[in-house]
């Protein structure tokens, strides 16, 4: 394989271990994917049946946009995971990585009629930047892909109603940062709502400014950003995974 694909495999395997570290994994379910270089739009996904702490760079499965496995025919993938992720990889060439979770906080907010509320610093970073997709069952029908892609549009965060959270990025690191902050926004919202007190929502002007500034703070890097090092949050977690168990690199 190319050096570029090998590096993407390591990054994606690290993302699986990070998700597991935070307790966001759910048995063998949910998925993170990354598109590999090339005109074929092949992408990598976790093998069906493995826990996230068992995922490594070498056992990730490469598939095409029709679900055909490229390489070892004995490997398996989850059909539902393929439908959701292939929908986005097909429609959004700017998206390299897609991450999807079924956390308690994410699924709880996905069950609320009003969805994510602009009541925390994290949530304000997504003001007018969250897309929603109505639940259609366990995402096994290929024709759902068109509606998934249409609902996501040009946004990079999707709340799948009655289902969970999804974040996109131009890199694995970018998708992780978006997902982490979305998860935290959901956790804070549930904690605030649990008090039963009236929720404080800033003015629309402050909400819009927060969203704009958060885009710069979260995503910009190098001379244009807040850090000269690209994606320092993801890099920090990769260092932790290397210290805990570097076997994901194999």
Order of alpha helices (4+ residues) and beta strands (2+ residues): alpha-beta-beta-beta-beta-alpha-beta-alpha-alpha-beta-alpha-beta-beta-alpha-alpha-alpha
